[in-house]
Structures are given as C-alpha cells and as structure tokens.
Amino acid sequence: MTMSSKMSIATAWRQAARPDGLAVTCISAPEKKRTAQSIWKRRLRDERGQSMVETALVIFAMLLFLIGIMEACMAFYTYHAVAELAHEATRWAIVRGAKCDGFLTDCPASNTDVTSFVQSVGYPIITPSKLLVTTTWPNGGNNPGQLVEVTVSYPYSLSIPFLPTQTFTISSTSEMTIAY
C-alpha cells in the first residue's frame, strides 16, 4: 500500500491488491458521509413506493369505469321499462275503445285512465309520479279500427362519482289499432 505525502490518512485513497492482480480503490470512512442533499436525491430516485401509487391510480380508474358500466346498465333497464310501459299501456287502451261492452273498467279509455294505469304498474327503480304519459288517437276517434298512440317519458339522472349529475329524458312510443 502506498500513500502520498500530501494527503492525510483520513482522505487518502487506498489500493489493495487482489489475488488476480487488479487494484481496488476504496474511499476512507470520513468521505463516505452523506449530506442531507445526497439523501434527498437518493430518495427521489427510490422506486420502492411506485407500485403502491400505480395500484391506487389503477384501482381508482377501474372503480370509476365499473360504476360507469353499472350506470349504463341502469339507463338501459330504465329504457326497457319505459318501452314496456308504453307497450302495455297501448295494449290496455286498445281493448277499451268506444264500443267496450262493460266487462272491463274505465270504458272507453281516456288519457287520464291510461296515465293511471301506467303509474299503477310499478316497475322497480321507476318512480311512478315522474312518468309522463301522453295518449293520442291520431285518426280522431276511439272507435274500433282506429289507432291509439301512447308515449311514455321518464327523466333519468345519470350520476357517476366525480362527474356532474346529468338528467336526460328517456321516451318510448307505441301505436296499435283499437280492437273494441
């Protein structure tokens, strides 16, 4: 081991000979001290918590996506219920024409009667008081052979977390020929 006369023992570089003939350079103990700045630099480059942050972001995105899918399914269910209500109301009205012979109630059917029927059906998740029912007789009368048209509308509130709630109207129309 050789040492220069200009260097102190604490800061001297030491070279130790290895059996294969290569030299190894070592820094003495006082030079290994880390400053606060070097510790922060090392921590900023450290990737140990990276997977936890990425997992949290991915879980948040997946939950948001899953809730969005659930809301879309609820919107499709609501559309199906509104379409079914319009169809059922039209079927209810076609057997309650002007020549209804009295074995049925509410003969002949009026707009108020059809609205009452639709609101009494009671689909889950659908609030009956929010249903808007419009019944028209396009050919002018409630006689057999004439048409009856029922339009059912429902305001649907789409609510996905962290996004503003949006309300849009789901509507369906059904038309049939009056039988009685």
KEMIMI-213629 format. One line per 2 residues: number of its first residue (from 0); for each residue x, y, z of N, C-alpha, C. Coordinates in steps of 0.05 Angstrom, whole numbers. Each point is the difference from the previous one (the first is absolute). Layout:
NUM = X/Y/Z/X/Y/Z/X/Y/Z ~ ...
END
This chain:
0 = 17/-23/0/-17/23/0/18/24/0 ~ -6/20/-18/16/24/-2/-18/24/7
2 = 13/21/12/-15/23/7/16/25/-7 ~ -14/19/-11/13/25/-8/5/17/25
4 = 22/15/1/6/16/23/-18/25/2 ~ -14/7/-22/-17/24/1/-28/-7/11
6 = -8/-24/3/-27/-8/9/1/-9/29 ~ -21/7/14/-2/-10/28/-10/-28/0
8 = 2/-13/21/-8/-28/2/-31/-3/-4 ~ -15/20/11/-29/-2/-2/-11/3/-28
10 = 14/14/-17/-10/4/-27/16/-14/-21 ~ 18/-17/8/17/-13/-20/-15/-23/-14
12 = 9/-4/-24/-11/-22/-15/18/-24/5 ~ -13/-23/5/16/-23/4/-4/-20/-22
14 = 20/-12/-7/-2/-21/-21/9/-26/13 ~ -17/-19/-2/7/-27/10/3/-18/-24
16 = 20/-16/1/5/-18/-23/-18/-25/3 ~ -12/-7/-21/-16/-25/0/17/-22/-11
18 = -8/-24/6/16/-23/-10/2/-1/-30 ~ -19/11/-15/2/-2/-29/16/23/-11
20 = 11/17/16/18/21/-9/-13/27/-5 ~ -27/2/3/-14/25/-4/0/16/25
22 = 0/26/-2/-1/18/23/-28/8/6 ~ -7/3/26/-26/9/8/4/27/14
24 = -16/19/-7/1/26/12/-22/3/21 ~ 6/9/23/-19/3/22/1/29/10
26 = -23/10/9/-1/26/12/0/-4/30 ~ 15/16/14/2/-3/29/-26/9/13
28 = -5/-8/25/-25/4/15/-10/28/0 ~ 17/21/5/-11/27/1/-12/9/-26
30 = 10/-10/-22/-10/8/-26/-26/-13/-7 ~ -8/-21/15/-25/-14/-6/-24/14/13
32 = 5/20/16/-23/13/13/-17/13/-21 ~ -26/-4/4/-19/12/-19/-11/26/10
34 = -3/18/-17/-13/25/8/-30/-2/-2 ~ -15/18/11/-29/0/-2/-9/2/-29
36 = 14/15/-16/-7/3/-28/3/-27/-15 ~ 21/-15/6/3/-25/-15/-21/-20/9
38 = -8/1/25/-21/-18/10/-26/6/-15 ~ -8/25/-3/-25/7/-14/2/-8/-30
40 = 23/4/-12/3/-9/-28/-4/-30/-2 ~ 11/-15/19/-4/-29/-1/-29/-7/4
42 = -14/13/18/-28/-6/5/-18/7/-24 ~ 7/21/-14/-15/8/-23/3/-20/-23
44 = 23/-13/-1/4/-21/-20/-10/-27/8 ~ -7/-3/26/-9/-25/11/-27/-8/-12
46 = -4/-24/-8/-24/-9/-12/-16/-20/17 ~ 6/-1/26/-13/-20/16/-30/5/3
48 = -10/24/1/-29/6/3/-15/4/-26 ~ 14/-4/-22/-11/5/-26/-23/-19/-6
50 = 2/-25/6/-21/-19/-6/-25/6/16 ~ 2/10/24/-23/6/17/-15/23/-12
52 = 13/21/-10/-13/22/-12/-13/-8/-27 ~ 14/-16/-16/-12/-9/-25/-25/-17/5
54 = 1/-17/21/-23/-17/7/-23/17/8 ~ 5/20/16/-22/18/9/-13/14/-24
56 = 16/10/-19/-11/13/-23/-15/-19/-18 ~ 9/-24/-4/-14/-20/-16/-26/-8/13
58 = 1/-5/26/-25/-7/14/-21/22/-2 ~ 9/25/3/-19/23/-2/-12/0/-28
60 = 16/-3/-21/-10/0/-27/-19/-24/-5 ~ 7/-23/10/-16/-23/-4/-27/2/14
62 = 0/11/24/-25/5/15/-18/20/-15 ~ 12/21/-10/-15/20/-15/-12/-13/-25
64 = 15/-17/-13/-9/-14/-24/-23/-19/7 ~ 3/-15/22/-20/-19/9/-26/14/7
66 = 2/23/14/-24/15/8/-13/11/-26 ~ 16/8/-19/-11/10/-25/-16/-22/-15
68 = 11/-25/0/-14/-22/-12/-26/-6/14 ~ 0/2/27/-24/-5/15/-21/21/-6
70 = 8/25/-3/-19/22/-6/-11/-4/-29 ~ 17/-9/-18/-10/-5/-27/-21/-23/0
72 = 5/-20/16/-19/-22/2/-26/9/12 ~ 1/18/20/-24/11/12/-15/17/-21
74 = 14/15/-17/-13/16/-21/-14/-19/-20 ~ 14/-22/-8/-13/-19/-18/-24/-13/12
76 = 2/-7/26/-23/-11/14/-23/20/0 ~ 5/25/5/-21/20/1/-12/3/-28
78 = 16/0/-21/-11/1/-27/-18/-23/-5 ~ 9/-24/7/-16/-24/-4/-27/2/15
80 = 1/9/25/-24/3/16/-19/21/-13 ~ 10/22/-9/-16/21/-13/-13/-11/-26
82 = 16/-15/-16/-11/-12/-24/-21/-20/6 ~ 4/-16/20/-20/-20/8/-25/13/11
84 = 3/21/15/-24/15/10/-16/12/-23 ~ 14/11/-20/-15/11/-23/-15/-22/-15
86 = 13/-23/-3/-13/-23/-14/-24/-10/16 ~ 4/-4/26/-22/-9/17/-23/20/1
88 = 6/26/1/-21/20/0/-16/0/-26 ~ 14/-4/-22/-14/-2/-26/-18/-24/-1
90 = 10/-23/9/-17/-24/1/-24/4/18 ~ 4/14/22/-22/6/19/-21/17/-14
92 = 9/20/-16/-18/19/-13/-15/-12/-23 ~ 12/-20/-15/-13/-10/-24/-24/-17/7
94 = -2/-11/24/-23/-15/8/-21/17/15 ~ 5/25/2/-18/19/13/-8/22/-19
96 = -9/-7/-24/-9/19/-20/-28/10/6 ~ -12/14/-19/-27/12/3/-21/-22/2
98 = 4/-24/-11/-20/-21/0/6/-21/21 ~ 15/7/21/6/-18/21/-26/-8/14
100 = -6/-26/3/-26/-9/9/-3/-2/30 ~ 17/11/16/-5/3/29/12/-22/17
102 = 11/-21/-11/13/-21/17/27/10/10 ~ 10/22/-11/25/12/9/-7/27/14
104 = 18/8/18/-4/26/13/12/22/-18 ~ -7/24/6/10/24/-14/-6/-1/-30
106 = -24/-6/-8/-8/-1/-28/-15/26/-7 ~ 5/13/-21/24/-1/-17/24/13/13
108 = 23/-8/-9/25/10/13/4/30/-8 ~ 11/15/20/7/28/-4/30/3/7
110 = 10/23/-6/29/6/7/5/-4/29 ~ -19/9/17/3/-3/29/0/-29/9
112 = -17/-16/-12/-2/-28/6/26/-15/-7 ~ 11/6/-23/25/-12/-9/23/8/18
114 = 1/25/8/21/10/18/-3/-14/27 ~ -24/-3/10/-4/-14/26/10/-29/-2
116 = -7/-13/-23/9/-28/-4/30/-2/0 ~ 14/17/-15/29/0/-2/13/4/28
118 = -11/19/15/12/6/26/-6/-22/21 ~ -20/-17/-6/-6/-22/19/16/-25/-5
120 = 13/-2/-23/15/-25/-7/22/-5/20 ~ 16/19/7/20/-2/21/25/-16/-7
122 = 15/10/-19/27/-12/-6/19/8/22 ~ 18/-18/8/21/8/20/18/22/-12
124 = 9/18/17/18/22/-6/-14/23/-14 ~ -23/-5/-12/-15/21/-14/-18/14/20
126 = 2/26/2/-18/15/18/-26/7/-16 ~ -23/-12/8/-24/4/-17/-8/29/-3
128 = 4/17/20/-9/28/-3/17/15/-20 ~ 23/-9/-8/17/13/-19/-7/-7/-29
130 = -16/-21/-4/-8/-9/-26/-18/20/-14 ~ 6/7/-24/-18/18/-16/-12/-17/-22
132 = -26/-2/0/-14/-17/-19/-18/18/-17 ~ 3/-3/-27/-16/15/-19/-14/-21/-18
134 = -27/1/0/-16/-18/-16/-14/16/-21 ~ 3/-8/-25/-14/14/-23/-13/-21/-17
136 = -21/9/-14/-14/-16/-19/4/14/-27 ~ 21/-7/-16/7/15/-24/-22/2/-21
138 = -18/-20/-2/-21/1/-20/-24/15/10 ~ 1/11/24/-22/17/10/-20/-14/18
140 = 0/-25/3/-21/-13/16/11/-23/16 ~ -18/-10/18/7/-22/17/-17/-25/-9
142 = -5/-2/-26/-17/-21/-11/18/-24/-9 ~ -12/-24/-1/15/-23/-10/10/5/-28
144 = 24/-8/-6/13/4/-26/17/26/-1 ~ -4/17/20/16/25/1/26/-6/15
146 = 19/18/-2/26/-3/14/0/14/27 ~ 14/-12/19/6/14/25/30/0/3
148 = 11/23/9/29/3/3/6/9/28 ~ 17/-15/13/8/7/28/30/6/1
150 = 7/23/11/28/8/3/5/2/30 ~ 20/-14/10/8/1/28/28/12/1
152 = 4/20/17/26/13/4/7/-1/30 ~ 26/-2/5/10/-2/27/27/15/2
154 = 3/18/20/26/14/3/19/-18/15 ~ 23/-6/-12/20/-17/12/24/16/8
156 = 9/-3/25/23/14/10/24/-18/-1 ~ 20/8/-16/25/-15/-3/19/11/20
158 = 8/-15/20/18/10/21/24/-19/3 ~ 23/10/-10/25/-14/3/18/16/19
160 = 13/-13/19/16/16/20/21/17/-14 ~ 4/24/11/20/19/-9/-8/14/-26
162 = -24/-6/-11/-10/13/-24/-27/13/7 ~ -6/22/-13/-26/13/6/-24/-18/-8
164 = -21/0/16/-23/-16/-6/-15/12/-24 ~ -7/-17/-18/-14/9/-24/-27/-14/-2
166 = -21/15/-6/-27/-11/-3/-8/1/-29 ~ -9/-22/-11/-10/0/-27/-26/-16/0
168 = -16/4/-21/-27/-12/-1/2/-25/-17 ~ -11/-22/11/-2/-25/-15/-30/-2/-8
170 = -4/-5/-26/-27/1/-10/-5/-24/-19 ~ -24/-10/-1/-7/-21/-18/-29/4/-9
172 = -6/-7/-25/-27/3/-11/-9/-27/-11 ~ -25/-6/5/-12/-25/-11/-27/7/-13
174 = -6/-13/-22/-25/6/-15/-12/-26/-8 ~ -27/-3/4/-15/-24/-7/-28/8/-10
176 = -13/-20/-11/-27/4/-10/-20/-8/22 ~ -20/16/4/-20/-5/21/-17/-25/-8
178 = -4/-19/18/-14/-24/-6/-30/2/8 ~ -6/12/22/-29/1/9/-8/29/3
END
